[in-house]
Amino acid sequence: MMRIQMADNLSFSRVVLGFWRVDEWNLTTDQLITFLEECLDMGITTMDHADIYGNYTFEEIFGGALEKRPDLRKKMELVTKSTIVYASANVRVKYYDNSEKYIVSQLEKSLKNMRTDYVDTLLLHRPNPFMNPEEVASAFDKLFKDGKVRTFGVSNYLPHEYRMLKSYLRVPMVTNQIELSCLRMENMENGVIHMCMEERIHPMIWSPLAGGKIFTAQGEAEERLRSTLETIRAEIGADNIDIVAFSWLLSHPAGLVPITGSGEIKLVKRPVEALRYALTPEQWFMIWTAVKGHKVL
Ligand SMILES: NC(=O)c1ccc[n+]([C@@H]2O[C@H](COP(=O)([O-])OP(=O)(O)OC[C@H]3O[C@@H](n4cnc5c(N)ncnc54)[C@H](OP(=O)(O)O)[C@@H]3O)[C@@H](O)[C@H]2O)c1
């Protein structure tokens, strides 16, 4: 599979596997290992995690697979995120903690849970209005120096939030992980994609099928979208409309890196198949127009 250069010393597979829904996949450890091997065989080597997924339990499910098969680690790039703190018996309200101590200790927990010595990329999960960027810079320096994190980035950051943080860091940021799909186009229009292009970083894309809503959501825009995806599917000779929805992202000149959320190998193959097709500008704007409900000016 095609790969994408995220930094001088780091490339990702062009399609990433996300672990937010790993509980829905209902896999035993051995079945998860088989699934990971099938993904690796088709070239999906980059795995997206977060400390909070599954209320802080999913990194350990993945770690169970690596414990049985430590040889798989060197075939992968691992991405994780932190700084969201969930409310619990001891925590009165959900909040964000970007302190040096919290970032370092959460990353150390992620390493332990995933049975690995390092992650390839650590992302700050959400922008934080109460962040001290000097603490983030110190945490990143320490994790890099200790060999626990190779590269850094953010998720869900707007351009001003990204630039402010960048101005304090002594390590480069390699990505901004953002929501984007045919049904959720806000980040195409609010400056986020443009900032990523200006910074020469490739955005990782979460919920590239709007969490499945592309197939299930009711409404006029959704009906128009499905009908347009079907028209283009027939034109390009693809097997399924989700391939067209992935092509809409993969054709974009910013070099978007979609994260698939499926645990079914036949569905994980769809974004990989989508790499075979490049939408024309006319086809790309047919989808844009179908969702907006009006033509461009
Ligand atoms: N940074 C952030 O703030 C953030 C937020 C949310 C998610 N993420 C990351 O993004 C990843 C993907 O998000 P997502 O799960 O919402 O992605 P998604 O691919 O938009 O949605 C996956 C859902 O769509 C269904 N689906 C139907 N056809 C599919 C197909 N061809 N390919 C994939 N799924 C299909 C899946 O069903 P089945 O389960 O039956 O396959 C699953 O329920 C997460 O795992 C996580 O790593 C990051």
Ligand as a Chemical Component Dictionary entry (heavy atoms), coordinates in Angstrom:
data_LIG
# 
_chem_comp.id                   LIG 
_chem_comp.type                 NON-POLYMER 
_chem_comp.pdbx_formal_charge   0 
_chem_comp.three_letter_code    LIG 
# 
loop_
_chem_comp_atom.comp_id 
_chem_comp_atom.atom_id 
_chem_comp_atom.alt_atom_id 
_chem_comp_atom.type_symbol 
_chem_comp_atom.charge 
_chem_comp_atom.model_Cartn_x 
_chem_comp_atom.model_Cartn_y 
_chem_comp_atom.model_Cartn_z 
_chem_comp_atom.pdbx_ordinal 
LIG N1  N1  N 0  -9.202  12.427 17.672 1  
LIG C1  C1  C 0  -10.477 12.312 17.994 2  
LIG O1  O1  O 0  -11.056 13.168 18.679 3  
LIG C2  C2  C 0  -11.239 11.110 17.507 4  
LIG C3  C3  C 0  -12.633 11.044 17.660 5  
LIG C4  C4  C 0  -13.302 9.922  17.185 6  
LIG C5  C5  C 0  -12.593 8.881  16.558 7  
LIG N2  N2  N 1  -11.223 8.970  16.433 8  
LIG C6  C6  C 0  -10.448 7.895  15.752 9  
LIG O2  O2  O 0  -11.015 7.685  14.462 10 
LIG C7  C7  C 0  -11.276 6.307  14.289 11 
LIG C8  C8  C 0  -12.381 6.111  13.290 12 
LIG O3  O3  O 0  -13.601 6.732  13.740 13 
LIG P1  P1  P 0  -15.003 6.020  13.437 14 
LIG O4  O4  O 0  -15.031 4.672  14.061 15 
LIG O5  O5  O -1 -16.081 6.958  13.824 16 
LIG O6  O6  O 0  -14.882 5.888  11.835 17 
LIG P2  P2  P 0  -15.908 5.597  10.674 18 
LIG O7  O7  O 0  -15.184 4.694  9.739  19 
LIG O8  O8  O 0  -16.478 6.874  10.173 20 
LIG O9  O9  O 0  -17.125 4.817  11.355 21 
LIG C9  C9  C 0  -17.047 3.451  11.676 22 
LIG C10 C10 C 0  -18.465 2.932  11.804 23 
LIG O10 O10 O 0  -19.042 2.870  10.495 24 
LIG C11 C11 C 0  -19.417 1.536  10.200 25 
LIG N3  N3  N 0  -19.054 1.193  8.807  26 
LIG C12 C12 C 0  -19.847 0.822  7.821  27 
LIG N4  N4  N 0  -19.183 0.627  6.669  28 
LIG C13 C13 C 0  -17.925 0.856  6.937  29 
LIG C14 C14 C 0  -16.755 0.829  6.157  30 
LIG N5  N5  N 0  -16.763 0.533  4.851  31 
LIG N6  N6  N 0  -15.612 1.151  6.754  32 
LIG C15 C15 C 0  -15.584 1.467  8.063  33 
LIG N7  N7  N 0  -16.679 1.496  8.841  34 
LIG C16 C16 C 0  -17.842 1.216  8.283  35 
LIG C17 C17 C 0  -18.645 0.666  11.151 36 
LIG O11 O11 O 0  -19.419 -0.480 11.374 37 
LIG P3  P3  P 0  -18.741 -1.863 11.809 38 
LIG O12 O12 O 0  -18.248 -1.641 13.186 39 
LIG O13 O13 O 0  -19.846 -2.827 11.696 40 
LIG O14 O14 O 0  -17.647 -2.154 10.872 41 
LIG C18 C18 C 0  -18.503 1.526  12.388 42 
LIG O15 O15 O 0  -19.644 1.431  13.223 43 
LIG C19 C19 C 0  -11.545 5.794  15.711 44 
LIG O16 O16 O 0  -11.373 4.394  15.845 45 
LIG C20 C20 C 0  -10.497 6.556  16.481 46 
LIG O17 O17 O 0  -9.246  5.903  16.359 47 
LIG C21 C21 C 0  -10.541 10.064 16.885 48 
# 
loop_
_chem_comp_bond.comp_id 
_chem_comp_bond.atom_id_1 
_chem_comp_bond.atom_id_2 
_chem_comp_bond.value_order 
_chem_comp_bond.pdbx_ordinal 
LIG N1  C1  SING 1  
LIG C1  O1  DOUB 2  
LIG C1  C2  SING 3  
LIG C2  C3  SING 4  
LIG C2  C21 DOUB 5  
LIG C3  C4  DOUB 6  
LIG C4  C5  SING 7  
LIG C5  N2  DOUB 8  
LIG N2  C6  SING 9  
LIG N2  C21 SING 10 
LIG C6  O2  SING 11 
LIG C6  C20 SING 12 
LIG O2  C7  SING 13 
LIG C7  C8  SING 14 
LIG C7  C19 SING 15 
LIG C8  O3  SING 16 
LIG O3  P1  SING 17 
LIG P1  O4  DOUB 18 
LIG P1  O5  SING 19 
LIG P1  O6  SING 20 
LIG O6  P2  SING 21 
LIG P2  O7  DOUB 22 
LIG P2  O8  SING 23 
LIG P2  O9  SING 24 
LIG O9  C9  SING 25 
LIG C9  C10 SING 26 
LIG C10 O10 SING 27 
LIG C10 C18 SING 28 
LIG O10 C11 SING 29 
LIG C11 N3  SING 30 
LIG C11 C17 SING 31 
LIG N3  C12 SING 32 
LIG N3  C16 SING 33 
LIG C12 N4  DOUB 34 
LIG N4  C13 SING 35 
LIG C13 C14 SING 36 
LIG C13 C16 DOUB 37 
LIG C14 N5  SING 38 
LIG C14 N6  DOUB 39 
LIG N6  C15 SING 40 
LIG C15 N7  DOUB 41 
LIG N7  C16 SING 42 
LIG C17 O11 SING 43 
LIG C17 C18 SING 44 
LIG O11 P3  SING 45 
LIG P3  O12 DOUB 46 
LIG P3  O13 SING 47 
LIG P3  O14 SING 48 
LIG C18 O15 SING 49 
LIG C19 O16 SING 50 
LIG C19 C20 SING 51 
LIG C20 O17 SING 52 
# 
